[in-house]
Amino acid sequence: MEGIEEKILEAVKELERWQNRKVKVQERLEKDDADVSELDRINEQISHYESLLQDMKKKISSTDVSRTLFRSSNQ
């Protein structure tokens, strides 16, 4: 089960990275310093990682999910 936990943690980190990027691009859009297509691509990536995480979570038990989420919040 350790392998899937590591993959979930990687996916969580990547999702957080895209979410942070979205905030920055939204700020740039407010200043007319970014393209809306960039935001669209970021939203696609966020959706992808959210779906991926849902699929991964289905593969492990609820106890394992709780432990993994706890680990991700401590990193």
C-alpha positions as CSV (number, residue, x, y, z in Angstrom):
1,M,0.0,0.0,0.0
2,E,3.0,2.3,0.4
3,G,3.3,2.8,-3.3
4,I,-0.2,4.1,-3.8
5,E,0.3,6.4,-0.8
6,E,3.4,8.0,-2.3
7,K,1.5,8.5,-5.6
8,I,-1.3,10.1,-3.8
9,L,1.1,12.5,-2.0
10,E,2.7,13.3,-5.4
11,A,-0.7,14.0,-6.9
12,V,-1.7,16.2,-3.9
13,K,1.5,18.2,-4.3
14,E,0.9,18.7,-8.0
15,L,-2.7,19.7,-7.4
16,E,-1.6,22.3,-4.9
17,R,1.0,23.6,-7.3
18,W,-1.6,24.1,-10.0
19,Q,-4.0,25.7,-7.6
20,N,-1.3,28.2,-6.5
21,R,-0.5,28.9,-10.1
22,K,-4.2,29.6,-10.8
23,V,-4.2,32.3,-8.1
24,K,-1.2,33.9,-9.6
25,V,-2.6,33.8,-13.1
26,Q,-5.9,35.2,-11.9
27,E,-4.0,38.1,-10.3
28,R,-2.2,38.7,-13.6
29,L,-5.5,38.6,-15.5
30,E,-6.9,41.3,-13.3
31,K,-4.0,43.4,-14.5
32,D,-4.5,42.4,-18.1
33,D,-1.1,40.7,-17.9
34,A,-2.2,37.1,-18.8
35,D,-4.2,35.2,-21.3
36,V,-7.5,33.5,-20.5
37,S,-6.3,30.4,-22.3
38,E,-3.6,30.0,-19.7
39,L,-6.3,29.9,-17.0
40,D,-8.3,27.4,-19.0
41,R,-5.3,25.1,-19.3
42,I,-4.7,25.4,-15.5
43,N,-8.3,24.5,-14.8
44,E,-7.9,21.4,-17.0
45,Q,-4.9,20.3,-15.0
46,I,-6.7,20.9,-11.7
47,S,-9.6,18.8,-12.9
48,H,-7.3,16.1,-14.1
49,Y,-5.5,15.9,-10.7
50,E,-8.8,16.0,-8.8
51,S,-10.1,13.1,-10.8
52,L,-6.8,11.2,-10.5
53,L,-6.9,11.6,-6.7
54,Q,-10.5,10.4,-6.6
55,D,-9.6,7.3,-8.6
56,M,-6.5,6.6,-6.3
57,K,-8.5,7.0,-3.2
58,K,-11.0,4.4,-4.3
59,K,-8.1,1.9,-4.5
60,I,-7.3,2.1,-0.8
61,S,-9.3,1.8,2.4
62,S,-10.7,4.8,4.2
63,T,-8.2,4.3,7.1
64,D,-5.3,4.5,4.5
65,V,-6.8,7.6,3.0
66,S,-7.0,9.3,6.3
67,R,-3.4,8.4,7.2
68,T,-2.2,9.6,3.8
69,L,-4.1,12.9,4.0
70,F,-2.7,13.4,7.4
71,R,0.8,12.8,6.1
72,S,0.2,15.3,3.2
73,S,-0.8,18.1,5.6
74,N,2.4,17.6,7.7
75,Q,4.8,18.1,4.7
